[in-house]
Amino acid sequence: MGARLVLVARDPARGEAALARLSACGPGLTHSIHYADLSDLAAMKRVGAEIAAAEPRIDVLVNNAGGLFASRQVTRDGLERTFAVNHLAYFVLTHLLRDRLIAAAPARVVNTASDAHVREKLDFDDLQFAHGYRFRAAYGRSKLANILFTRELARRLAGTGVTANCLHPGFIATGLGQSDNRWLGFMVRLAMALRAEPAEKGAEIIVYLASSPEVVGVTGEYFCDCRPISPSADAQSDDDARRLWLESERLAGLSQKCQKQTWKATPTIRSPEQGHST
């Protein structure tokens, strides 16, 4: 479609290989890549600032990083790693790139969630799973957080020309859950070999939400198979969405005063520059 892609990766070798494939598919589009471990708050903020400095406008922000960890791991910021990667990285990067999205309005934010959120409920007294860690619950609650974040983000972006939606990609064959525990890695690989669909299938709905004219102006929705569906009742709680936003802001060190100023709707001018950044 002619989109120029700006990627975030952890591993330079894999990142450069992905960049080479993109360049072969879309020559002349000057795709670029930044490196950061999105479980680390300082790295989230650094890479967000780097992208904001390099890109005057962003047409689509796709938040897709995710992890599944067999045992509880705590980052140097004192955060449970699933929560840090799967939710807080979305929150921080979106905050730091907000002005670049508004500069490209109409623009879109696309958040990868999952139907793993069903039957989960956020425990605001223990968001970091300090008591009774269970990897399925940690993952499911992080995906619930993705939906609640999308809901509150859409509300706060009203009037800016930027929409926010999230999605369930399906059960897709990726490297999720296969790097930190041999038993979990074996079980995940077995399940994927038996039931998972290829990565291209999971990407279809992301591309749809990033580009389709059918979702122009649609915001705050949860999609599956390229159509909006209702998430769980807990995922539709406006009170929980607002509470999660405030707690995420506190954990990320983003002051409420800064947030109120930054998230205020502002007039936008469509840039005449050619090309789109995703």
C-alpha positions as CSV (number, residue, x, y, z in Angstrom):
1,M,0.0,0.0,0.0
2,G,3.0,2.3,0.0
3,A,3.3,2.7,3.8
4,R,6.7,3.5,5.2
5,L,7.3,1.4,8.4
6,V,9.1,2.5,11.5
7,L,9.8,-0.6,13.7
8,V,10.8,-1.2,17.3
9,A,12.8,-4.4,18.0
10,R,15.0,-5.8,20.7
11,D,17.4,-8.1,18.7
12,P,19.6,-6.3,16.1
13,A,20.1,-9.4,14.0
14,R,16.4,-10.2,13.8
15,G,15.6,-6.5,13.4
16,E,18.0,-6.0,10.5
17,A,16.6,-9.1,8.8
18,A,13.1,-7.8,9.1
19,L,14.2,-4.4,7.7
20,A,15.9,-6.1,4.8
21,R,12.6,-8.0,4.0
22,L,10.6,-4.8,4.2
23,S,13.1,-3.0,1.9
24,A,12.8,-5.8,-0.6
25,C,9.0,-5.6,-0.5
26,G,8.8,-1.8,-0.6
27,P,12.0,-0.5,-2.1
28,G,12.6,3.2,-1.9
29,L,10.3,3.8,1.1
30,T,13.2,4.3,3.6
31,H,11.8,2.0,6.3
32,S,13.6,2.4,9.6
33,I,14.1,0.6,12.9
34,H,14.8,1.6,16.5
35,Y,16.0,-0.8,19.3
36,A,14.6,-1.0,22.8
37,D,13.5,-3.5,25.4
38,L,9.9,-2.5,26.0
39,S,9.8,-4.0,29.5
40,D,12.0,-1.2,30.6
41,L,10.5,2.2,31.3
42,A,13.6,4.2,30.4
43,A,13.9,2.3,27.1
44,M,10.1,2.9,26.4
45,K,10.6,6.6,27.0
46,R,13.9,6.8,25.0
47,V,12.6,5.1,21.9
48,G,9.3,7.1,22.0
49,A,11.3,10.3,22.1
50,E,13.6,9.1,19.3
51,I,10.7,8.3,17.1
52,A,8.9,11.5,17.9
53,A,12.1,13.5,17.0
54,A,12.6,11.6,13.7
55,E,9.0,11.5,12.5
56,P,7.0,14.8,12.1
57,R,3.8,12.8,11.6
58,I,2.6,9.3,12.2
59,D,-0.5,8.1,10.3
60,V,-0.9,4.8,12.2
61,L,0.6,3.6,15.5
62,V,0.4,-0.2,15.9
63,N,1.0,-1.4,19.5
64,N,1.8,-5.1,19.1
65,A,4.6,-6.0,21.5
66,G,3.7,-8.9,23.8
67,G,5.1,-11.6,26.1
68,L,4.0,-14.6,28.0
69,F,6.2,-15.7,31.0
70,A,6.0,-18.9,32.9
71,S,7.2,-17.4,36.2
72,R,6.9,-14.0,37.7
73,Q,9.7,-11.7,36.6
74,V,10.2,-8.2,38.0
75,T,11.8,-5.5,35.9
76,R,14.3,-3.0,37.3
77,D,11.3,-0.6,37.7
78,G,9.6,-3.0,40.0
79,L,7.0,-4.0,37.5
80,E,5.7,-7.5,36.7
81,R,7.1,-8.1,33.2
82,T,3.9,-9.2,31.5
83,F,2.2,-5.9,32.7
84,A,5.2,-3.8,31.6
85,V,5.5,-5.2,28.1
86,N,1.9,-6.0,27.2
87,H,0.3,-2.9,28.7
88,L,2.6,-0.2,30.0
89,A,4.7,0.0,26.8
90,Y,1.5,0.7,24.8
91,F,0.6,3.4,27.2
92,V,3.9,5.2,27.3
93,L,4.6,5.0,23.5
94,T,1.2,6.3,22.7
95,H,1.6,9.2,25.1
96,L,4.9,10.1,23.6
97,L,3.7,9.9,20.0
98,R,0.3,11.5,20.5
99,D,1.3,14.9,19.0
100,R,2.8,13.1,15.9
101,L,-0.5,11.3,15.4
102,I,-2.6,14.5,15.7
103,A,-0.2,16.1,13.2
104,A,-1.3,13.4,10.7
105,A,-5.0,13.4,11.5
106,P,-7.1,11.6,10.5
107,A,-4.8,9.0,12.1
108,R,-5.3,5.7,13.9
109,V,-4.0,3.8,16.9
110,V,-4.3,0.0,16.7
111,N,-3.8,-2.1,19.8
112,T,-3.3,-5.9,19.7
113,A,-5.4,-7.4,22.5
114,S,-6.8,-11.0,22.7
115,D,-9.8,-13.0,23.7
116,A,-7.6,-14.2,26.6
117,H,-9.1,-11.3,28.5
118,V,-12.4,-13.1,28.9
119,R,-13.1,-14.3,32.5
120,E,-10.3,-12.0,33.8
121,K,-10.8,-9.0,36.1
122,L,-8.1,-6.5,37.0
123,D,-7.0,-6.5,40.7
124,F,-6.1,-2.9,41.3
125,D,-4.6,-3.9,44.7
126,D,-2.2,-6.3,43.0
127,L,-1.7,-5.3,39.3
128,Q,1.9,-6.6,39.6
129,F,0.8,-10.1,40.7
130,A,2.9,-10.0,43.8
131,H,0.6,-12.6,45.3
132,G,-0.2,-15.9,43.6
133,Y,1.3,-15.4,40.1
134,R,-0.3,-17.4,37.3
135,F,1.0,-16.9,33.8
136,R,-2.4,-17.4,32.1
137,A,-4.1,-14.9,34.4
138,A,-1.2,-12.4,34.0
139,Y,-1.4,-12.6,30.3
140,G,-5.2,-12.4,30.2
141,R,-5.3,-9.4,32.5
142,S,-2.7,-7.6,30.4
143,K,-5.0,-8.2,27.4
144,L,-8.0,-6.9,29.4
145,A,-5.8,-3.8,30.1
146,N,-5.3,-3.4,26.4
147,I,-9.0,-3.1,25.8
148,L,-9.6,-0.8,28.8
149,F,-6.7,1.4,27.6
150,T,-8.2,1.6,24.1
151,R,-11.5,2.5,25.6
152,E,-10.2,5.4,27.6
153,L,-7.7,6.5,24.9
154,A,-10.6,6.8,22.4
155,R,-12.5,9.0,24.9
156,R,-9.5,11.2,25.5
157,L,-8.7,11.6,21.8
158,A,-12.2,12.7,20.9
159,G,-12.1,15.8,18.7
160,T,-8.4,15.3,17.7
161,G,-9.1,13.3,14.5
162,V,-7.3,10.3,15.9
163,T,-9.2,7.0,16.4
164,A,-8.2,4.1,18.7
165,N,-9.3,0.5,18.3
166,C,-8.1,-2.9,19.5
167,L,-8.3,-6.5,18.2
168,H,-8.2,-10.2,18.8
169,P,-5.9,-11.6,16.1
170,G,-6.8,-15.2,16.6
171,F,-4.4,-18.0,17.7
172,I,-1.4,-17.2,15.7
173,A,2.0,-19.0,15.2
174,T,4.6,-16.7,16.7
175,G,7.4,-16.9,19.2
176,L,5.2,-15.9,22.1
177,G,5.9,-17.8,25.3
178,Q,8.8,-19.8,24.0
179,S,11.9,-18.1,25.3
180,D,12.1,-18.2,29.1
181,N,10.9,-21.7,30.1
182,R,11.5,-25.1,28.5
183,W,8.2,-26.6,29.6
184,L,6.0,-23.7,28.6
185,G,7.9,-23.3,25.4
186,F,7.2,-27.0,24.5
187,M,3.5,-26.7,25.3
188,V,3.1,-23.5,23.4
189,R,4.9,-24.9,20.3
190,L,2.8,-28.1,20.4
191,A,-0.4,-26.1,20.6
192,M,0.7,-23.8,17.8
193,A,1.6,-26.8,15.6
194,L,-1.8,-28.3,16.2
195,R,-4.1,-25.3,16.0
196,A,-2.4,-22.0,15.2
197,E,-2.8,-20.0,12.0
198,P,0.1,-18.3,10.2
199,A,1.3,-14.9,11.1
200,E,0.0,-13.5,7.9
201,K,-3.6,-14.4,9.0
202,G,-3.1,-12.5,12.3
203,A,-1.8,-9.5,10.4
204,E,-4.9,-9.2,8.2
205,I,-7.0,-7.6,10.9
206,I,-4.2,-5.2,11.9
207,V,-3.8,-4.1,8.3
208,Y,-7.6,-3.7,8.1
209,L,-7.8,-1.5,11.1
210,A,-4.7,0.5,10.0
211,S,-6.0,1.1,6.4
212,S,-9.6,0.3,5.6
213,P,-12.0,3.0,4.7
214,E,-14.7,1.0,6.4
215,V,-13.4,2.0,9.9
216,V,-13.0,5.7,9.2
217,G,-14.2,7.5,12.3
218,V,-14.8,4.2,14.3
219,T,-13.1,4.4,17.7
220,G,-13.0,2.7,21.0
221,E,-14.1,-0.7,19.6
222,Y,-12.8,-4.3,19.9
223,F,-12.5,-6.2,16.7
224,C,-12.4,-9.9,15.7
225,D,-12.4,-11.2,12.1
226,C,-12.5,-7.6,10.9
227,R,-15.7,-6.7,12.6
228,P,-16.5,-5.1,16.0
229,I,-17.7,-7.4,18.7
230,S,-18.5,-6.9,22.4
231,P,-15.6,-7.8,24.8
232,S,-16.3,-9.1,28.3
233,A,-18.4,-7.0,30.7
234,D,-15.3,-6.1,32.7
235,A,-13.6,-4.8,29.5
236,Q,-16.5,-2.4,29.1
237,S,-16.1,-0.7,32.5
238,D,-15.5,3.0,32.0
239,D,-14.6,3.3,35.7
240,D,-11.9,0.6,35.4
241,A,-10.7,2.2,32.2
242,R,-10.2,5.6,33.9
243,R,-8.7,4.0,37.0
244,L,-6.2,2.0,34.9
245,W,-5.2,5.1,33.0
246,L,-4.5,7.0,36.3
247,E,-2.5,4.1,37.7
248,S,-0.5,3.7,34.5
249,E,0.3,7.3,34.5
250,R,1.5,7.1,38.1
251,L,3.6,4.0,37.4
252,A,5.1,5.5,34.3
253,G,6.0,8.7,36.0
254,L,3.7,10.8,33.8
255,S,2.2,13.5,36.0
256,Q,-1.5,14.3,35.9
257,K,-0.8,17.9,35.2
258,C,1.3,16.9,32.2
259,Q,-1.4,14.5,31.0
260,K,-4.2,17.1,31.2
261,Q,-2.1,19.5,29.1
262,T,-0.9,16.9,26.6
263,W,-4.2,15.2,26.0
264,K,-6.2,18.3,25.3
265,A,-7.7,18.3,21.8
266,T,-5.8,20.7,19.5
267,P,-6.4,22.0,16.0
268,T,-4.6,20.0,13.3
269,I,-3.3,20.8,9.8
270,R,-2.9,18.0,7.3
271,S,0.7,17.9,6.1
272,P,1.2,18.1,2.3
273,E,4.2,15.7,2.6
274,Q,4.0,12.6,0.6
275,G,4.2,9.1,2.2
276,H,2.7,7.7,5.4
277,S,4.5,6.6,8.5
278,T,3.2,3.6,10.4
